[in-house]
Amino acid sequence: MQLMTERQLASLRELPSEARVIGTRDGCPLVRDADGDYLCVLPNGQLARTSIVQSVRSYLQLDRA
């Protein structure tokens, strides 16, 4: 499990009330804004447009601790 950075937390606090956190991907929160667009909150706090469609990952790929 990856913890969010201080910059990510600050960016989430600044989002409008209509924005909703819908999950995470690789340690980055995924947000749906009021327009229905999907954004990823990068570790440096910047918002980047993204899609929620993701390629299938092999079941053999394991996260290393």
ZICORHU-V283674 format. One record per residue. N is the residue number from 0. RES is the residue in one letter. PSI is psi in whole degrees, 0 to 359 (none if undefined). OMEGA is omega in radians with two decimals (none if undefined). Layout:
n->N res->RES psi->PSI omega->OMEGA
n->N res->RES psi->PSI omega->OMEGA
//
This chain:
n->0 res->M psi->133 omega->3.11
n->1 res->Q psi->137 omega->3.08
n->2 res->L psi->152 omega->3.10
n->3 res->M psi->150 omega->3.10
n->4 res->T psi->164 omega->3.09
n->5 res->E psi->323 omega->3.14
n->6 res->R psi->321 omega->3.08
n->7 res->Q psi->315 omega->3.13
n->8 res->L psi->318 omega->3.12
n->9 res->A psi->319 omega->3.12
n->10 res->S psi->320 omega->3.11
n->11 res->L psi->323 omega->3.12
n->12 res->R psi->331 omega->-3.08
n->13 res->E psi->353 omega->-3.12
n->14 res->L psi->149 omega->3.07
n->15 res->P psi->158 omega->-3.08
n->16 res->S psi->339 omega->3.14
n->17 res->E psi->340 omega->-3.12
n->18 res->A psi->143 omega->-3.11
n->19 res->R psi->134 omega->3.01
n->20 res->V psi->125 omega->-3.06
n->21 res->I psi->354 omega->3.13
n->22 res->G psi->195 omega->3.08
n->23 res->T psi->157 omega->3.04
n->24 res->R psi->119 omega->3.11
n->25 res->D psi->39 omega->3.09
n->26 res->G psi->2 omega->-3.14
n->27 res->C psi->127 omega->3.09
n->28 res->P psi->139 omega->3.05
n->29 res->L psi->132 omega->-3.05
n->30 res->V psi->139 omega->2.98
n->31 res->R psi->122 omega->-3.11
n->32 res->D psi->180 omega->-3.06
n->33 res->A psi->333 omega->3.14
n->34 res->D psi->356 omega->-3.11
n->35 res->G psi->3 omega->3.11
n->36 res->D psi->151 omega->3.12
n->37 res->Y psi->133 omega->-3.10
n->38 res->L psi->148 omega->3.05
n->39 res->C psi->132 omega->3.10
n->40 res->V psi->106 omega->-3.09
n->41 res->L psi->160 omega->-3.14
n->42 res->P psi->332 omega->3.12
n->43 res->N psi->3 omega->3.09
n->44 res->G psi->350 omega->-3.14
n->45 res->Q psi->150 omega->3.07
n->46 res->L psi->135 omega->3.13
n->47 res->A psi->133 omega->3.07
n->48 res->R psi->144 omega->-3.14
n->49 res->T psi->175 omega->3.01
n->50 res->S psi->160 omega->3.13
n->51 res->I psi->356 omega->3.07
n->52 res->V psi->130 omega->-3.06
n->53 res->Q psi->142 omega->3.09
n->54 res->S psi->155 omega->-3.14
n->55 res->V psi->133 omega->3.10
n->56 res->R psi->142 omega->3.12
n->57 res->S psi->141 omega->3.08
n->58 res->Y psi->348 omega->3.11
n->59 res->L psi->345 omega->3.13
n->60 res->Q psi->119 omega->-3.10
n->61 res->L psi->142 omega->3.02
n->62 res->D psi->136 omega->3.12
n->63 res->R psi->135 omega->-3.12
n->64 res->A psi->none omega->none
//
